[in-house]
Amino acid sequence: MHCPGCGRPSEDCPGCLPAFDPPRYCADCGGWLAVRVSTGGWVARCKIHGETTAAR
């Protein structure tokens, strides 16, 4: 598992992503995510693992 805020392995990062920010890195592989933010939430897409969404 990886930190969604910085992409480092979870054991190397105590969790640097602020509570209401969308992830910037895939929690599974640590790869960069393509993130689209709207007033209704966000959609993040990993090239390997697909989409993750959150509605507000």
TANOR-V711157 format. One record per residue. N is the residue number from 1. SS is DSSP state (A for helix, B for strand, O for the rest). OMEGA is omega in radians with two decimals (none if undefined). D_LAST is the distance of its C-alpha to the last C-alpha in whole Angstrom. Layout:
[[N	SS	OMEGA	D_LAST] [N	SS	OMEGA	D_LAST]]
This chain:
[[1	O	-3.10	25] [2	B	3.07	24] [3	O	3.12	22] [4	O	3.13	19] [5	O	-3.08	19] [6	O	3.10	23] [7	O	3.11	24] [8	O	3.05	27] [9	B	-3.06	28] [10	A	-3.13	26] [11	A	3.12	29] [12	A	-3.09	30] [13	O	-3.14	26] [14	O	-3.12	25] [15	O	-3.03	21] [16	O	-3.12	21] [17	O	3.09	17] [18	O	-2.98	16] [19	O	-3.04	13] [20	O	3.11	10] [21	O	3.05	12] [22	O	3.11	11] [23	O	3.08	15] [24	O	-3.14	18] [25	B	3.13	20] [26	O	3.13	20] [27	O	-3.13	20] [28	O	-3.03	23] [29	O	-3.12	25] [30	O	-3.14	25] [31	O	-3.14	25] [32	B	3.11	23] [33	O	2.96	19] [34	B	-3.03	19] [35	B	3.06	15] [36	B	-3.11	14] [37	B	3.07	11] [38	B	3.13	10] [39	O	-3.13	8] [40	O	-3.11	5] [41	B	3.12	5] [42	B	3.05	8] [43	B	3.11	11] [44	B	-3.10	14] [45	B	3.04	18] [46	B	3.13	21] [47	O	-3.08	24] [48	O	-2.98	25] [49	O	3.06	23] [50	B	-3.00	20] [51	B	2.95	17] [52	B	-3.12	14] [53	B	3.02	10] [54	B	3.09	7] [55	B	3.11	4] [56	O	none	0]]
